[in-house]
Amino acid sequence: NNPNVGCSDEVDDAQAAYAQALLWYFTKDATYAATSIKILNAWSSVLVEHKFDTTKYQNGLLQAAWAGQIFTKAAELIRYSGAGWTAADITKFEKVLIKAFYPNVHNGWTGGGANWLTSMADATINIGIFTNNQTIYMDGIGDWRTQFKSTVYNTSDGAKPIPPAGTYVKSSNIDAYWKYPKKYINGLQGETCRDLGHMTMGAAAAILSAETAKIQGLDLYKEQGEKMVQMMETNTFFMSSPTDASWPCPNAVSWGSSKALSQWSWEVGYNHFAKRLGKSLPNTKKWLTANRPTGTVIHMNWETLTHGTSFIVGAEAPEDTNPIEEDTNTTDDRVTLDATDDPIVTSGADDETEES
């Protein structure tokens, strides 16, 4: 964001709160829980709003989405792991989510690219879960169902992609919105031809939403599985083979502001489709194998730690692990994480100021 008025600080602190929450879970060292709680309480004590306009604070809605995606993961894990977060502080944090985050994220935005639309839906879903508000949760689910199908192309869409609902994009300007691909191929994502960093940001948010919904007992993966697998396989192929002659975009492959934006994701989707369902995703597997362990960048946080384990996250774990019990009760919404024999936490978030 430019001006960057606390924006990087907010995302960095959200990532730190989540990192400390994970460290608390894996080590049971209360120092980590206390640090995570301190960060969450600090922001709920001072945050009033995320400014947004189309001239000065142009990334305000996306900023609220990014921070909302991450803070809620930290808060949910701390809340339901016996970390000692007081009921009063939890209520205070719920209120700041409703006041300072939800108004910015729950309706998408007419000018948003694919990464905006999916991050805003993901943040809305997470806010609904943490606040135990079914209306907000289903608002986010509705946004995901409406927007995800427009962010990935499949031949069943017709000659061109589906324009995203509620935006300025129509069939007449869809080519410009997708950065003029030479051809539309299965799995092409709305920002592939922009750069692979923004493509990954949008894809990751969509996958994270599906994973979260699955914990709540709703299988969004099943609803859009074909497009999700094609998205993962098509884009990781070009990430591993950026000079391949079948590249469908008019310009050479671009990584955006940092290659890490594409390196530090894909574990969650691979865990579901390859490990839970047994599907073959060779391109995704190749990319992950070359880039593990993942670190943290914006809302893509330590996925190798949480989902890149030797067993299947979300399935029955080996007896010598100690997973948090998966809970599909929508009135008691808990983060589901599984223990791993090799908890690697790698920091090093890159600049988030150019991701509009």
BALOBA-1460 file (C-alpha; in Angstrom, 3 decimals):
// residues 356
<rec num="1" residu="n" x="0.000" y="0.000" z="0.000"/>
<rec num="2" residu="n" x="1.126" y="3.484" z="-0.736"/>
<rec num="3" residu="p" x="0.821" y="5.297" z="1.616"/>
<rec num="4" residu="n" x="1.762" y="2.435" z="3.897"/>
<rec num="5" residu="v" x="0.084" y="3.595" z="7.103"/>
<rec num="6" residu="g" x="0.557" y="0.588" z="9.349"/>
<rec num="7" residu="c" x="-0.287" y="-1.865" z="6.574"/>
<rec num="8" residu="s" x="2.914" y="-3.911" z="6.597"/>
<rec num="9" residu="d" x="2.930" y="-3.752" z="10.393"/>
<rec num="10" residu="e" x="-0.559" y="-5.221" z="10.515"/>
<rec num="11" residu="v" x="0.156" y="-8.126" z="8.162"/>
<rec num="12" residu="d" x="3.518" y="-8.815" z="9.819"/>
<rec num="13" residu="d" x="1.868" y="-8.889" z="13.247"/>
<rec num="14" residu="a" x="-0.922" y="-11.140" z="11.996"/>
<rec num="15" residu="q" x="1.674" y="-13.560" z="10.648"/>
<rec num="16" residu="a" x="3.574" y="-13.357" z="13.941"/>
<rec num="17" residu="a" x="0.416" y="-14.052" z="15.960"/>
<rec num="18" residu="y" x="-0.276" y="-17.125" z="13.841"/>
<rec num="19" residu="a" x="3.346" y="-18.295" z="14.071"/>
<rec num="20" residu="q" x="3.291" y="-17.967" z="17.853"/>
<rec num="21" residu="a" x="-0.036" y="-19.816" z="18.001"/>
<rec num="22" residu="l" x="1.430" y="-22.686" z="15.980"/>
<rec num="23" residu="l" x="4.539" y="-22.766" z="18.160"/>
<rec num="24" residu="w" x="2.307" y="-22.896" z="21.235"/>
<rec num="25" residu="y" x="0.390" y="-25.829" z="19.792"/>
<rec num="26" residu="f" x="3.450" y="-27.834" z="18.818"/>
<rec num="27" residu="t" x="5.601" y="-27.140" z="21.880"/>
<rec num="28" residu="k" x="3.022" y="-26.413" z="24.625"/>
<rec num="29" residu="d" x="5.327" y="-23.600" z="25.740"/>
<rec num="30" residu="a" x="2.965" y="-21.022" z="27.214"/>
<rec num="31" residu="t" x="5.366" y="-18.225" z="26.293"/>
<rec num="32" residu="y" x="4.288" y="-18.562" z="22.674"/>
<rec num="33" residu="a" x="0.596" y="-18.486" z="23.575"/>
<rec num="34" residu="a" x="1.131" y="-15.372" z="25.654"/>
<rec num="35" residu="t" x="2.904" y="-13.633" z="22.778"/>
<rec num="36" residu="s" x="0.149" y="-14.483" z="20.328"/>
<rec num="37" residu="i" x="-2.486" y="-13.243" z="22.760"/>
<rec num="38" residu="k" x="-0.504" y="-10.042" z="23.336"/>
<rec num="39" residu="i" x="-0.489" y="-9.318" z="19.605"/>
<rec num="40" residu="l" x="-4.189" y="-10.063" z="19.172"/>
<rec num="41" residu="n" x="-5.137" y="-7.927" z="22.156"/>
<rec num="42" residu="a" x="-2.923" y="-5.065" z="21.024"/>
<rec num="43" residu="w" x="-4.669" y="-4.782" z="17.680"/>
<rec num="44" residu="s" x="-8.164" y="-5.204" z="19.072"/>
<rec num="45" residu="s" x="-7.401" y="-2.338" z="21.458"/>
<rec num="46" residu="v" x="-6.437" y="0.224" z="18.824"/>
<rec num="47" residu="l" x="-7.780" y="-0.734" z="15.391"/>
<rec num="48" residu="v" x="-10.780" y="1.323" z="14.301"/>
<rec num="49" residu="e" x="-11.015" y="0.919" z="10.527"/>
<rec num="50" residu="h" x="-9.254" y="0.135" z="7.267"/>
<rec num="51" residu="k" x="-9.355" y="3.221" z="5.086"/>
<rec num="52" residu="f" x="-10.260" y="2.758" z="1.449"/>
<rec num="53" residu="d" x="-10.859" y="5.057" z="-1.488"/>
<rec num="54" residu="t" x="-10.021" y="4.940" z="-5.181"/>
<rec num="55" residu="t" x="-7.369" y="7.676" z="-5.094"/>
<rec num="56" residu="k" x="-5.249" y="7.467" z="-1.938"/>
<rec num="57" residu="y" x="-5.953" y="4.298" z="0.054"/>
<rec num="58" residu="q" x="-6.541" y="2.107" z="-2.968"/>
<rec num="59" residu="n" x="-5.566" y="-1.186" z="-1.311"/>
<rec num="60" residu="g" x="-7.649" y="-0.703" z="1.821"/>
<rec num="61" residu="l" x="-10.159" y="-3.449" z="1.092"/>
<rec num="62" residu="l" x="-7.460" y="-5.943" z="0.199"/>
<rec num="63" residu="q" x="-5.449" y="-4.983" z="3.270"/>
<rec num="64" residu="a" x="-8.456" y="-5.782" z="5.467"/>
<rec num="65" residu="a" x="-8.839" y="-9.105" z="3.672"/>
<rec num="66" residu="w" x="-5.198" y="-10.130" z="4.103"/>
<rec num="67" residu="a" x="-5.069" y="-9.268" z="7.785"/>
<rec num="68" residu="g" x="-8.520" y="-10.720" z="8.347"/>
<rec num="69" residu="q" x="-7.487" y="-14.004" z="6.771"/>
<rec num="70" residu="i" x="-4.463" y="-14.381" z="9.043"/>
<rec num="71" residu="f" x="-5.543" y="-12.887" z="12.360"/>
<rec num="72" residu="t" x="-8.554" y="-15.185" z="12.454"/>
<rec num="73" residu="k" x="-6.405" y="-18.296" z="12.060"/>
<rec num="74" residu="a" x="-4.269" y="-17.255" z="15.004"/>
<rec num="75" residu="a" x="-7.290" y="-16.301" z="17.087"/>
<rec num="76" residu="e" x="-9.192" y="-19.528" z="16.396"/>
<rec num="77" residu="l" x="-6.222" y="-21.687" z="17.330"/>
<rec num="78" residu="i" x="-5.531" y="-19.742" z="20.512"/>
<rec num="79" residu="r" x="-9.182" y="-19.676" z="21.521"/>
<rec num="80" residu="y" x="-9.724" y="-23.433" z="21.380"/>
<rec num="81" residu="s" x="-6.362" y="-24.766" z="22.585"/>
<rec num="82" residu="g" x="-6.442" y="-23.866" z="26.270"/>
<rec num="83" residu="a" x="-4.040" y="-20.973" z="25.773"/>
<rec num="84" residu="g" x="-5.562" y="-18.791" z="28.481"/>
<rec num="85" residu="w" x="-7.154" y="-16.091" z="26.345"/>
<rec num="86" residu="t" x="-9.822" y="-14.469" z="28.499"/>
<rec num="87" residu="a" x="-13.483" y="-14.337" z="27.516"/>
<rec num="88" residu="a" x="-13.418" y="-10.552" z="27.732"/>
<rec num="89" residu="d" x="-10.493" y="-10.296" z="25.326"/>
<rec num="90" residu="i" x="-12.099" y="-12.773" z="22.933"/>
<rec num="91" residu="t" x="-15.268" y="-10.679" z="22.861"/>
<rec num="92" residu="k" x="-13.195" y="-7.568" z="22.214"/>
<rec num="93" residu="f" x="-11.472" y="-9.266" z="19.306"/>
<rec num="94" residu="e" x="-14.814" y="-10.411" z="17.873"/>
<rec num="95" residu="k" x="-16.036" y="-6.820" z="17.956"/>
<rec num="96" residu="v" x="-13.040" y="-5.473" z="16.053"/>
<rec num="97" residu="l" x="-13.511" y="-8.151" z="13.381"/>
<rec num="98" residu="i" x="-17.114" y="-7.044" z="12.902"/>
<rec num="99" residu="k" x="-16.337" y="-3.320" z="13.001"/>
<rec num="100" residu="a" x="-12.978" y="-2.932" z="11.277"/>
<rec num="101" residu="f" x="-12.755" y="-5.932" z="8.936"/>
<rec num="102" residu="y" x="-16.141" y="-7.285" z="7.891"/>
<rec num="103" residu="p" x="-17.472" y="-4.062" z="6.296"/>
<rec num="104" residu="n" x="-14.430" y="-4.002" z="4.003"/>
<rec num="105" residu="v" x="-14.526" y="-7.604" z="2.814"/>
<rec num="106" residu="h" x="-18.032" y="-9.000" z="2.644"/>
<rec num="107" residu="n" x="-19.165" y="-7.570" z="-0.690"/>
<rec num="108" residu="g" x="-16.051" y="-7.909" z="-2.838"/>
<rec num="109" residu="w" x="-15.262" y="-4.890" z="-4.974"/>
<rec num="110" residu="t" x="-16.141" y="-3.864" z="-8.502"/>
<rec num="111" residu="g" x="-12.488" y="-3.210" z="-9.403"/>
<rec num="112" residu="g" x="-10.965" y="-6.277" z="-7.798"/>
<rec num="113" residu="g" x="-8.871" y="-8.861" z="-9.567"/>
<rec num="114" residu="a" x="-9.116" y="-12.572" z="-8.801"/>
<rec num="115" residu="n" x="-6.860" y="-12.306" z="-5.746"/>
<rec num="116" residu="w" x="-9.050" y="-9.562" z="-4.272"/>
<rec num="117" residu="l" x="-12.253" y="-11.532" z="-4.748"/>
<rec num="118" residu="t" x="-10.998" y="-14.776" z="-3.246"/>
<rec num="119" residu="s" x="-9.149" y="-13.152" z="-0.330"/>
<rec num="120" residu="m" x="-12.202" y="-11.110" z="0.578"/>
<rec num="121" residu="a" x="-14.406" y="-14.215" z="0.504"/>
<rec num="122" residu="d" x="-11.877" y="-16.110" z="2.614"/>
<rec num="123" residu="a" x="-11.691" y="-13.361" z="5.216"/>
<rec num="124" residu="t" x="-15.485" y="-13.206" z="5.408"/>
<rec num="125" residu="i" x="-15.710" y="-16.965" z="5.961"/>
<rec num="126" residu="n" x="-13.077" y="-16.819" z="8.696"/>
<rec num="127" residu="i" x="-14.763" y="-13.902" z="10.445"/>
<rec num="128" residu="g" x="-18.062" y="-15.747" z="10.433"/>
<rec num="129" residu="i" x="-16.467" y="-18.807" z="12.001"/>
<rec num="130" residu="f" x="-14.584" y="-16.969" z="14.738"/>
<rec num="131" residu="t" x="-17.602" y="-14.885" z="15.697"/>
<rec num="132" residu="n" x="-19.892" y="-17.937" z="15.487"/>
<rec num="133" residu="n" x="-22.114" y="-15.971" z="13.128"/>
<rec num="134" residu="q" x="-23.773" y="-18.273" z="10.616"/>
<rec num="135" residu="t" x="-25.060" y="-15.369" z="8.538"/>
<rec num="136" residu="i" x="-21.578" y="-13.938" z="8.022"/>
<rec num="137" residu="y" x="-20.148" y="-17.395" z="7.384"/>
<rec num="138" residu="m" x="-22.722" y="-18.131" z="4.688"/>
<rec num="139" residu="d" x="-22.183" y="-14.654" z="3.241"/>
<rec num="140" residu="g" x="-18.558" y="-15.622" z="2.662"/>
<rec num="141" residu="i" x="-19.512" y="-19.029" z="1.301"/>
<rec num="142" residu="g" x="-21.890" y="-17.332" z="-1.122"/>
<rec num="143" residu="d" x="-19.133" y="-14.981" z="-2.253"/>
<rec num="144" residu="w" x="-16.805" y="-17.933" z="-2.813"/>
<rec num="145" residu="r" x="-19.400" y="-19.853" z="-4.794"/>
<rec num="146" residu="t" x="-20.156" y="-16.807" z="-6.919"/>
<rec num="147" residu="q" x="-16.587" y="-15.701" z="-7.571"/>
<rec num="148" residu="f" x="-14.334" y="-18.742" z="-7.679"/>
<rec num="149" residu="k" x="-15.893" y="-20.105" z="-10.857"/>
<rec num="150" residu="s" x="-15.043" y="-16.803" z="-12.566"/>
<rec num="151" residu="t" x="-11.368" y="-16.930" z="-11.568"/>
<rec num="152" residu="v" x="-10.470" y="-20.156" z="-13.422"/>
<rec num="153" residu="y" x="-11.233" y="-21.071" z="-17.016"/>
<rec num="154" residu="n" x="-12.662" y="-24.392" z="-18.155"/>
<rec num="155" residu="t" x="-13.987" y="-25.147" z="-21.642"/>
<rec num="156" residu="s" x="-17.399" y="-25.727" z="-20.080"/>
<rec num="157" residu="d" x="-17.509" y="-21.944" z="-19.485"/>
<rec num="158" residu="g" x="-17.742" y="-21.382" z="-23.238"/>
<rec num="159" residu="a" x="-15.292" y="-19.628" z="-25.501"/>
<rec num="160" residu="k" x="-14.256" y="-17.229" z="-22.749"/>
<rec num="161" residu="p" x="-14.241" y="-17.139" z="-18.927"/>
<rec num="162" residu="i" x="-17.250" y="-16.229" z="-16.808"/>
<rec num="163" residu="p" x="-17.173" y="-12.509" z="-15.914"/>
<rec num="164" residu="p" x="-16.955" y="-11.984" z="-12.132"/>
<rec num="165" residu="a" x="-20.287" y="-10.935" z="-10.669"/>
<rec num="166" residu="g" x="-20.616" y="-7.477" z="-9.172"/>
<rec num="167" residu="t" x="-17.579" y="-6.047" z="-10.955"/>
<rec num="168" residu="y" x="-16.980" y="-3.768" z="-13.899"/>
<rec num="169" residu="v" x="-16.020" y="-6.797" z="-16.004"/>
<rec num="170" residu="k" x="-18.334" y="-7.878" z="-18.807"/>
<rec num="171" residu="s" x="-17.914" y="-10.319" z="-21.670"/>
<rec num="172" residu="s" x="-16.866" y="-7.374" z="-23.835"/>
<rec num="173" residu="n" x="-13.781" y="-6.589" z="-21.741"/>
<rec num="174" residu="i" x="-12.969" y="-10.016" z="-20.301"/>
<rec num="175" residu="d" x="-9.844" y="-10.355" z="-22.469"/>
<rec num="176" residu="a" x="-8.362" y="-7.165" z="-21.019"/>
<rec num="177" residu="y" x="-9.251" y="-8.273" z="-17.467"/>
<rec num="178" residu="w" x="-7.373" y="-11.546" z="-18.069"/>
<rec num="179" residu="k" x="-4.423" y="-9.666" z="-19.673"/>
<rec num="180" residu="y" x="-5.115" y="-10.815" z="-23.222"/>
<rec num="181" residu="p" x="-4.184" y="-14.501" z="-23.239"/>
<rec num="182" residu="k" x="-3.380" y="-15.895" z="-26.668"/>
<rec num="183" residu="k" x="-5.763" y="-18.721" z="-25.893"/>
<rec num="184" residu="y" x="-7.891" y="-19.858" z="-22.992"/>
<rec num="185" residu="i" x="-6.845" y="-23.254" z="-21.690"/>
<rec num="186" residu="n" x="-8.246" y="-25.391" z="-18.891"/>
<rec num="187" residu="g" x="-6.885" y="-24.225" z="-15.551"/>
<rec num="188" residu="l" x="-5.789" y="-20.772" z="-16.689"/>
<rec num="189" residu="q" x="-6.387" y="-18.428" z="-13.771"/>
<rec num="190" residu="g" x="-7.561" y="-14.858" z="-14.073"/>
<rec num="191" residu="e" x="-4.136" y="-13.456" z="-13.180"/>
<rec num="192" residu="t" x="-1.824" y="-16.053" z="-14.748"/>
<rec num="193" residu="c" x="-1.004" y="-13.668" z="-17.579"/>
<rec num="194" residu="r" x="-0.511" y="-10.800" z="-15.144"/>
<rec num="195" residu="d" x="2.076" y="-12.643" z="-13.067"/>
<rec num="196" residu="l" x="2.348" y="-15.926" z="-11.226"/>
<rec num="197" residu="g" x="2.584" y="-14.201" z="-7.852"/>
<rec num="198" residu="h" x="-0.877" y="-12.664" z="-8.059"/>
<rec num="199" residu="m" x="-2.213" y="-15.859" z="-9.589"/>
<rec num="200" residu="t" x="-0.955" y="-17.831" z="-6.581"/>
<rec num="201" residu="m" x="-2.377" y="-15.325" z="-4.126"/>
<rec num="202" residu="g" x="-5.835" y="-15.754" z="-5.614"/>
<rec num="203" residu="a" x="-5.562" y="-19.516" z="-5.948"/>
<rec num="204" residu="a" x="-4.280" y="-19.911" z="-2.392"/>
<rec num="205" residu="a" x="-7.146" y="-17.894" z="-0.918"/>
<rec num="206" residu="a" x="-9.687" y="-19.993" z="-2.802"/>
<rec num="207" residu="i" x="-8.091" y="-23.229" z="-1.596"/>
<rec num="208" residu="l" x="-7.884" y="-22.001" z="1.994"/>
<rec num="209" residu="s" x="-11.601" y="-21.226" z="1.927"/>
<rec num="210" residu="a" x="-12.400" y="-24.713" z="0.703"/>
<rec num="211" residu="e" x="-10.253" y="-26.233" z="3.441"/>
<rec num="212" residu="t" x="-11.891" y="-24.122" z="6.123"/>
<rec num="213" residu="a" x="-15.368" y="-24.956" z="4.863"/>
<rec num="214" residu="k" x="-14.520" y="-28.653" z="4.884"/>
<rec num="215" residu="i" x="-13.704" y="-28.427" z="8.596"/>
<rec num="216" residu="q" x="-17.190" y="-26.974" z="9.040"/>
<rec num="217" residu="g" x="-18.723" y="-29.911" z="7.166"/>
<rec num="218" residu="l" x="-19.203" y="-28.202" z="3.779"/>
<rec num="219" residu="d" x="-17.328" y="-29.621" z="0.793"/>
<rec num="220" residu="l" x="-16.512" y="-26.740" z="-1.536"/>
<rec num="221" residu="y" x="-13.705" y="-28.855" z="-2.947"/>
<rec num="222" residu="k" x="-16.331" y="-31.211" z="-4.351"/>
<rec num="223" residu="e" x="-18.364" y="-28.370" z="-5.836"/>
<rec num="224" residu="q" x="-15.451" y="-26.998" z="-7.886"/>
<rec num="225" residu="g" x="-12.968" y="-29.875" z="-7.821"/>
<rec num="226" residu="e" x="-12.395" y="-30.044" z="-11.564"/>
<rec num="227" residu="k" x="-11.498" y="-26.388" z="-11.855"/>
<rec num="228" residu="m" x="-9.366" y="-26.481" z="-8.704"/>
<rec num="229" residu="v" x="-7.273" y="-29.415" z="-9.888"/>
<rec num="230" residu="q" x="-6.875" y="-27.899" z="-13.352"/>
<rec num="231" residu="m" x="-5.858" y="-24.586" z="-11.780"/>
<rec num="232" residu="m" x="-3.205" y="-26.271" z="-9.655"/>
<rec num="233" residu="e" x="-1.830" y="-28.515" z="-12.399"/>
<rec num="234" residu="t" x="-1.816" y="-25.966" z="-15.224"/>
<rec num="235" residu="n" x="-0.148" y="-23.213" z="-13.264"/>
<rec num="236" residu="t" x="2.420" y="-25.329" z="-11.416"/>
<rec num="237" residu="f" x="3.406" y="-26.803" z="-14.792"/>
<rec num="238" residu="f" x="4.322" y="-23.369" z="-16.111"/>
<rec num="239" residu="m" x="5.944" y="-22.435" z="-12.818"/>
<rec num="240" residu="s" x="8.314" y="-25.380" z="-13.252"/>
<rec num="241" residu="s" x="8.613" y="-24.908" z="-17.041"/>
<rec num="242" residu="p" x="8.322" y="-21.147" z="-17.621"/>
<rec num="243" residu="t" x="9.758" y="-21.277" z="-21.149"/>
<rec num="244" residu="d" x="7.513" y="-24.060" z="-22.420"/>
<rec num="245" residu="a" x="6.153" y="-23.327" z="-25.885"/>
<rec num="246" residu="s" x="2.561" y="-23.932" z="-24.765"/>
<rec num="247" residu="w" x="2.580" y="-20.863" z="-22.479"/>
<rec num="248" residu="p" x="-0.753" y="-19.203" z="-23.348"/>
<rec num="249" residu="c" x="0.025" y="-15.583" z="-22.472"/>
<rec num="250" residu="p" x="1.291" y="-12.816" z="-24.756"/>
<rec num="251" residu="n" x="4.276" y="-11.940" z="-22.573"/>
<rec num="252" residu="a" x="6.944" y="-14.089" z="-20.942"/>
<rec num="253" residu="v" x="6.292" y="-15.576" z="-17.511"/>
<rec num="254" residu="s" x="6.490" y="-13.014" z="-14.722"/>
<rec num="255" residu="w" x="6.800" y="-13.857" z="-11.023"/>
<rec num="256" residu="g" x="5.559" y="-10.472" z="-9.863"/>
<rec num="257" residu="s" x="7.308" y="-8.730" z="-6.981"/>
<rec num="258" residu="s" x="8.748" y="-11.948" z="-5.548"/>
<rec num="259" residu="k" x="9.013" y="-15.583" z="-6.575"/>
<rec num="260" residu="a" x="8.147" y="-16.460" z="-2.959"/>
<rec num="261" residu="l" x="4.561" y="-15.470" z="-3.722"/>
<rec num="262" residu="s" x="4.355" y="-18.605" z="-5.863"/>
<rec num="263" residu="q" x="6.696" y="-20.802" z="-3.842"/>
<rec num="264" residu="w" x="4.890" y="-20.726" z="-0.526"/>
<rec num="265" residu="s" x="1.523" y="-22.244" z="-1.262"/>
<rec num="266" residu="w" x="-0.164" y="-25.292" z="-2.879"/>
<rec num="267" residu="e" x="0.292" y="-27.678" z="0.081"/>
<rec num="268" residu="v" x="-3.311" y="-27.375" z="1.278"/>
<rec num="269" residu="g" x="-4.865" y="-28.208" z="-2.070"/>
<rec num="270" residu="y" x="-2.376" y="-30.988" z="-2.712"/>
<rec num="271" residu="n" x="-3.130" y="-32.523" z="0.675"/>
<rec num="272" residu="h" x="-6.813" y="-32.684" z="-0.219"/>
<rec num="273" residu="f" x="-6.783" y="-33.848" z="-3.792"/>
<rec num="274" residu="a" x="-3.668" y="-36.027" z="-3.836"/>
<rec num="275" residu="k" x="-3.509" y="-37.369" z="-0.282"/>
<rec num="276" residu="r" x="-7.129" y="-37.443" z="0.817"/>
<rec num="277" residu="l" x="-8.657" y="-38.389" z="-2.527"/>
<rec num="278" residu="g" x="-5.727" y="-40.146" z="-4.188"/>
<rec num="279" residu="k" x="-5.772" y="-38.049" z="-7.360"/>
<rec num="280" residu="s" x="-2.624" y="-37.715" z="-9.442"/>
<rec num="281" residu="l" x="-1.274" y="-34.150" z="-9.475"/>
<rec num="282" residu="p" x="2.243" y="-34.625" z="-10.873"/>
<rec num="283" residu="n" x="2.900" y="-30.972" z="-11.695"/>
<rec num="284" residu="t" x="1.858" y="-29.780" z="-8.254"/>
<rec num="285" residu="k" x="3.891" y="-32.529" z="-6.626"/>
<rec num="286" residu="k" x="6.966" y="-31.589" z="-8.655"/>
<rec num="287" residu="w" x="6.652" y="-27.931" z="-7.679"/>
<rec num="288" residu="l" x="6.126" y="-28.677" z="-3.996"/>
<rec num="289" residu="t" x="8.993" y="-31.127" z="-3.855"/>
<rec num="290" residu="a" x="11.340" y="-28.503" z="-5.259"/>
<rec num="291" residu="n" x="10.158" y="-25.712" z="-2.948"/>
<rec num="292" residu="r" x="9.536" y="-27.253" z="0.480"/>
<rec num="293" residu="p" x="9.480" y="-26.159" z="3.216"/>
<rec num="294" residu="t" x="7.222" y="-23.205" z="2.625"/>
<rec num="295" residu="g" x="7.590" y="-20.050" z="4.656"/>
<rec num="296" residu="t" x="5.144" y="-17.186" z="5.036"/>
<rec num="297" residu="v" x="4.079" y="-14.444" z="2.694"/>
<rec num="298" residu="i" x="0.869" y="-12.475" z="3.128"/>
<rec num="299" residu="h" x="-1.927" y="-15.033" z="3.746"/>
<rec num="300" residu="m" x="0.095" y="-18.075" z="2.680"/>
<rec num="301" residu="n" x="1.576" y="-19.226" z="5.964"/>
<rec num="302" residu="w" x="3.707" y="-22.285" z="6.794"/>
<rec num="303" residu="e" x="1.672" y="-24.708" z="4.730"/>
<rec num="304" residu="t" x="4.351" y="-27.397" z="4.794"/>
<rec num="305" residu="l" x="4.125" y="-27.360" z="8.556"/>
<rec num="306" residu="t" x="0.339" y="-27.600" z="8.683"/>
<rec num="307" residu="h" x="-0.460" y="-29.675" z="5.588"/>
<rec num="308" residu="g" x="2.739" y="-30.984" z="4.008"/>
<rec num="309" residu="t" x="3.169" y="-33.851" z="6.472"/>
<rec num="310" residu="s" x="3.972" y="-37.473" z="5.751"/>
<rec num="311" residu="f" x="0.385" y="-38.429" z="6.536"/>
<rec num="312" residu="i" x="-2.939" y="-36.998" z="5.439"/>
<rec num="313" residu="v" x="-4.132" y="-33.871" z="7.250"/>
<rec num="314" residu="g" x="-7.808" y="-34.285" z="8.004"/>
<rec num="315" residu="a" x="-7.697" y="-38.074" z="7.954"/>
<rec num="316" residu="e" x="-6.992" y="-40.465" z="10.802"/>
<rec num="317" residu="a" x="-3.454" y="-39.772" z="11.982"/>
<rec num="318" residu="p" x="-0.845" y="-42.298" z="13.126"/>
<rec num="319" residu="e" x="-1.064" y="-43.195" z="16.800"/>
<rec num="320" residu="d" x="2.232" y="-41.538" z="17.696"/>
<rec num="321" residu="t" x="0.991" y="-38.108" z="16.600"/>
<rec num="322" residu="n" x="-1.257" y="-35.851" z="18.623"/>
<rec num="323" residu="p" x="-3.674" y="-34.109" z="16.269"/>
<rec num="324" residu="i" x="-6.291" y="-31.664" z="17.386"/>
<rec num="325" residu="e" x="-9.591" y="-33.429" z="16.886"/>
<rec num="326" residu="e" x="-11.366" y="-32.376" z="13.741"/>
<rec num="327" residu="d" x="-14.689" y="-30.737" z="14.561"/>
<rec num="328" residu="t" x="-17.433" y="-30.267" z="11.983"/>
<rec num="329" residu="n" x="-19.911" y="-28.655" z="14.373"/>
<rec num="330" residu="t" x="-20.694" y="-25.228" z="12.927"/>
<rec num="331" residu="t" x="-21.583" y="-23.818" z="16.330"/>
<rec num="332" residu="d" x="-18.187" y="-24.630" z="17.850"/>
<rec num="333" residu="d" x="-15.731" y="-23.818" z="15.110"/>
<rec num="334" residu="r" x="-12.231" y="-25.048" z="15.779"/>
<rec num="335" residu="v" x="-9.057" y="-24.914" z="13.781"/>
<rec num="336" residu="t" x="-7.946" y="-28.365" z="12.703"/>
<rec num="337" residu="l" x="-4.190" y="-28.866" z="12.652"/>
<rec num="338" residu="d" x="-2.262" y="-32.083" z="12.744"/>
<rec num="339" residu="a" x="1.044" y="-32.687" z="14.449"/>
<rec num="340" residu="t" x="4.086" y="-33.325" z="12.334"/>
<rec num="341" residu="d" x="7.367" y="-35.007" z="13.112"/>
<rec num="342" residu="d" x="9.266" y="-32.127" z="11.546"/>
<rec num="343" residu="p" x="7.775" y="-28.784" z="12.522"/>
<rec num="344" residu="i" x="9.684" y="-26.285" z="10.414"/>
<rec num="345" residu="v" x="8.734" y="-22.641" z="10.734"/>
<rec num="346" residu="t" x="10.449" y="-20.396" z="8.230"/>
<rec num="347" residu="s" x="9.947" y="-16.670" z="8.389"/>
<rec num="348" residu="g" x="10.807" y="-14.044" z="5.831"/>
<rec num="349" residu="a" x="7.716" y="-12.387" z="4.398"/>
<rec num="350" residu="d" x="8.403" y="-10.332" z="1.302"/>
<rec num="351" residu="d" x="7.033" y="-6.861" z="0.588"/>
<rec num="352" residu="e" x="3.253" y="-6.841" z="0.464"/>
<rec num="353" residu="t" x="2.889" y="-3.279" z="-0.787"/>
<rec num="354" residu="e" x="2.396" y="-3.898" z="-4.499"/>
<rec num="355" residu="e" x="-0.232" y="-6.593" z="-4.555"/>
<rec num="356" residu="s" x="-3.326" y="-4.700" z="-5.691"/>
